Amino acid sequence: METLERLNQLSSLMDLEPAEETGCPKISTGVKSPRKKESINISQAVMPGGKRIRLLKTLLTSACERNCYYCPFRAGRDFRRATFTPDEMAQTFIGLHRSGIAQGIFLSSGIAGGSVRTQDQMIATAEILRLKLGYRGYLHLKLMPGVEHAQVERAMQLADRVSVNLEAPNVQRLERLAPRKTFIEELLQPLRWVEEYRRNQPGHLGWNGHWPSTTTQFVVGAAGESDLELLKTTEYLHHKLGLRRAYFSAFRPIPDTPLENLPAESPQREFRLYQASFLLRDYGFSLEDLPFDPSSNLPYHTDPKMAWAQTHLASQPVEINRADREALLRIPGIGPHSVKAILTARRTKSFLNLEDLNRIGINPSRAAPFILLNGKRPIRQLSLW
């Protein structure tokens, strides 16, 4: 296969793997090869600081010796495979980068020849990019199940972000998705090594002067897991292992896999899990604060922050002019940036009405039922419904 055809094949199913806090639609960039026009899949990605870049998400190889029940690349599935050598991948990407088509790369892989060999190939690709081709842009490296400690260390020295897909929240659920993987030793342990290294080694050893961030991904709805199970593991990862973000991928059945007859999971469930995970990460919420139903799942009809406020704040509204940061973060419609704006504005004035909140960039419609302004409930237009 020609280079661009292979790259298109390897990147075409990478929308199954969210990365880089992207909520933007995938865009397609046409690239002409000598014989025909190929379409290279480029994702619009958002960096932790808010900068947007064009990100190539690709595999080094779609060959895989593992048999994960949900995965399109699983061993034995009948479809056309493609592979790049480290030098081929590095040279191909740097060409896209220098032409302005891709600004960063997310590199994952099927497992071929064992996890250690596969990780070596991925690290070799990163070394060629950084050390031989002088690439200084964004690089996200996936850590393979069963990666060795020294390989984790080297990946951290080369990448801006590293990640391990836990896929399930615990040992029992993983057995239903990927019976040849071990949850603690192969998947969770590399994330623990990353955090230990960040705590014990100076950050200037990283290629750009600091250590990479970490993420993981869960497959939602294929193993019978509850939202509570997923968020319990997510809370642990955020608070104990310094995880930057957990991604939740609503299960979609893939033909010619053992789970092909399972129904697809609702995207609404995925959305509620994201909302709850942000409450755990950024808003000071704990698992005990979240509104789980008797089956240990989040409600579909309302977001978890609103559900909490309706129970706790409707009769005990928060005084905007005196509340501390933690209390302000509990108010629907008010996030970390809004809290910062409120605290800054309070140094010179008091908030007397909803228009005062509007003036500092806050839409008060969601917050109004749960706040006081100088001891009074704000005057607001009530909904007809």
N, C-alpha and C positions, 0 to 999 in steps of 0.2 A: 504494500500500500504506500501511496505517496505520503509525505510528512503531514500535510495539512488534513488529508483524509483521515489519517490515524488520530491526529489531535482532535478533530471534530468528533470522531467516534468515542474517544476516551472522555471528552468533556460533556458529551450530549446528555448523560444521565446524572450529572453532578448537581442538578437542581434538587435531588433527593438529599443532598448534604448542605444544609444552610451554613453560612459562614460570614464572619465579619459584620454581625449585627445588621444584616441587610433586610430591609423591609421594602426594597425597591424592586420593580419588575426586571426580569432578565432582559438584557438587550443583546442583539445579534449583530456582529460585525462581519461584513463581507470581506474576504481576503482572496485575492486571485492567485491561483497556482498556475503553472505553465499550461495545463491542459483544460482546466475548468475552474469555476468559481466555487470555493468551499465556504461554508459558514462556520466561523469559530465562535463558540459560545462564551461570551464575556458577561460577567455579572456586575451590576452596579452595586458596589459595596460601600458601607459607611464605617469609617474607622472609629475607635473609641473616642477620639477627640472631635468627631463630627465631620471630618474631611471625607469627601466622596472620591472613590477611585474606581477605575475599571479593572476588575479582578478576573484573571484566568483561573478557573477551578478545573483541575484535571487529575487524572490518575497517571501514574507512571506505567502501570499495566492493568488491564482488566482481567488477566488470568488470575485465578485464585484457587487455592487448595482447601479453603475452609468452606463449610456447607451451611452458613447462616440461613435460616429458613425464610427470611423476608427479603434477602438481598438479590438484586438482579445479576450480580457478578459471581454468585455462589458456584462452587465446583459442580460439574456435571450438567449445568444448564446449557442448553443448545443455543448459542448465539456467537457471533463473530467476535473474536478477541483481538486486542492490539497491544503492542508493547513498545516502549521507548527505552533506549539505553540512557544512562545519566547524561552523557555528552550530547546525545540527540535532543533530549528534553531541554537542557540548558541552552543549547544553541538556538533551538526553535523559539523558546520563550524570549530570549534576549533580542531576537529579530523582531518579534511582536512588540516588545518594550521600546526598542529604538525607533520603531515606526509610529509609536504613539497609540497602538491598538490596545495594549494592556499595560497597566501601571503597576500591577502586583500579581502575585501568584499564590494560589492555595494548592499544595501538592499532597495528594493521597495516593493510595495504591491498593490493588489486590495483593494477596500474599502468595508469592511464587518462590519456591525454594526455601521456605521457612521464614519466620518473622525476622530473625536476625539478619539474614541475607537481604531481605526486602528493605529493612531499615537502612542497611549499609548503602544500598542503591539510592535511596532518597537523600541520605546525607551526602553522598558523592555528588548528586545533582546540585545540592545547595553549595557545596564547596567549589564546584566549577563556577557557579554563578557569582559567588562572593569573591573568590580568590583569583580565579583565572580571567573572568569576564568583567570584573569590577562592578557588579550589580550592587546598588545601594538602596534599592527600593524595598517594598513590602514583601515579606516571605512568611507564609504560614505552612508549617510542616506537621503532618499527621504523624503521631507515634503509633506504631503497629502493636497489636496485642503480643505480649511476650518480649517486648523490647528490653535490651540490657541496660544496666545503669550507666555505663560509659557512653552508650548511644544517646541516652536522654541528655546527658551532659553536653555532648557535642552538638546535638540539635539545638539546645538552648543557646549555644555560642553563635549560632548561625541565623536563627529565626527571630521574627518579631512576635510570633505567636506559635504555640504548640498545642496540640489537642489530642485527646483520646476519646473515642466514642464508647461510653459505657453501655449504651443501647437499652439497658433495663435498669431498674432502680435497686435490684438486689440479686442474690445468687439464684433464688427460686425462679424469678421471672426470666433471668437470662437463659436458664435451661430450656425454656419454651421458644426462645428466639434463636439461640446460637449454642447448641449443645457441645461444640468442641472448644468453646472459650471458657476460661475460668475468671469469675468476676473479680476476686481479690487480687490474685497473683498477676494476671495478665493485663487487667484493665485499670483497676484502682491504684495499684502499686506505682505505675509510672507517674500518675498525678501527685502521689505522695513524694516521690523523689524530686519532682520539679519544685514543690514547695520547700522541701528541705534544702535544696540547693539555693533557692532564692534567699532563704533565711541565713544560710551559713557562709555563702560566698559573695564577695563584693560584686556589685552589678556592673562595674566597668569591664568585667571579663566578657560581657556580651558584645556582639559586633557593633552595636550603636550606643554602648555605654549603659545599658540597663537590661534586665532580664525580660524574656518574653512573657506575655500574658497567656492564660490557659482557658480553654473552653471544652465542653463536652456536648454530646447529643444523645437524646433518648428517642426511641421509637415508641410512639404512643398508640395504644389500643390493640396491639397484636398479642399481648401476653397476659391479658386479664388483670393488669396492674391497676391500682386505684390512683387518683390524684394525690392522695395523702402519701402513698409510697414514693411517688416521683418527687414530691416536694420535700419529703423528709431527707432524701438523699441530696437533693439540690441545696437545702439549707446547710447540711454538713459540708458540702463542697465549697460553698461560698464562705462560710465562717471558719472552717478548719484548714482548707487547702487553697484558699485565695483564688478560687475560680472566678474568672471575669464574667462568664456568661454560660448558662445552660440553654441549649437549643432543644426544642420539642418538635418532632416531625410526626404529624398525623399519619398513621399507617395507610399505605395504599397497596393493594394486592398486586403482585407482579406475576404475569403468566409463567407457567413452568417452574413454580416454586412450591414448597409444601404448604404455604399459607395463601395460595392463590384464590381459595374459595372463601376466605374470611371477608367480611364487609369492610369497606374503607372507614376509617375513623373520621368523625366530624371535625372540620377545621375550627369550629367554635370551641371545642374542647382544647385544642392546641392554643387558641387565643387566650382562654381563661388561665391556662397554665403559665403562659408568658406573663400575664398581668400579676398573678400570684408570686411568681419568682422574682419579679421586680420589687414587690412589696417586701419580700424577705431580704433582698440584696440592698435596696436603696432607701427604704422607708421605715426601717426599724420594727417591722412586723415579725412576729414569731408564728410557728405553726399553730399554736393555740389561738391566735387571733383570726385565723382564716375560717370562713364559713362553710365547713364541710357538711354535706348531708349525711344521712344514716349509712349510706354506702361508701362513705369516705371520699366522695367526689365533690368538686366545686359546682355551684349552681350555674346553669346555662343562661338564665334570664337576666342576670345582672352581674356586673364586675365585682370581684371580691372586696375591693376597697369601699364601694358604695354599700354593699351588703353589711360590712362591719359598721359603717357610719350610721346606717339606718337603725341599727340595734343600740349603738353606744352614744351617738352624738345628737340624735334627733331631740332628746329631752335634756341633753347637757351640752349645748353648743360651745364652741371654742371662741374665746375673745381674741380677735385678730390683733388688737393693740398690745396685748400682754403675753400671749402664749409663747412658749419656747419653741425651738426648731422641731423637736420631736412631736409636740402636739400639733403644730401646723402641718406637718407631713401626713397626719392622719385625716386631713380634710379632703374630701373628693374634689378633684379639679385643681388641686395645688400639689406641685411636685417640687423637687429639689431646687430648680431654677427659680420658681415662683417664691419659695420660702426665702431664698437669698435676696430677692427683690423686696419682699416685705420687710425683712430685718434691716436692710439698708435704708428703706424709706422711713421706717419708724424712728430713725435717729433724729429726724428733723420735723416730723409731723405725725398726726394721728389720722387713722382711717375713719371717716364719718359716714360714708355711704358706698354703695357698690361701684359708683363711677370712679371713686378713688382707687379701687382695685383695677378697674379697666385702664386707668392712666398709666399704670406700671406694667401693662401687658398681660394682666390676668383676666380671663373670662370667668366671671363669678357665678355663672348660672348653676353649675353643679355644686358649688360651695355654699351658696346662699342659705339653704335650709339648715346648715350645721354651724353657723358662725354668729358671733355678736360683734357689733361695731360700737365701741364706747358703751357697752352694757345693754345695747338694744338690738333686737333682731332687725336685720335690714328690710326695708320695704322692697318687695319684689313682685313681679307679675306671676300669678299662679297659673299652672297649666290647666287647660280646659278638660283634660282627660286624666 
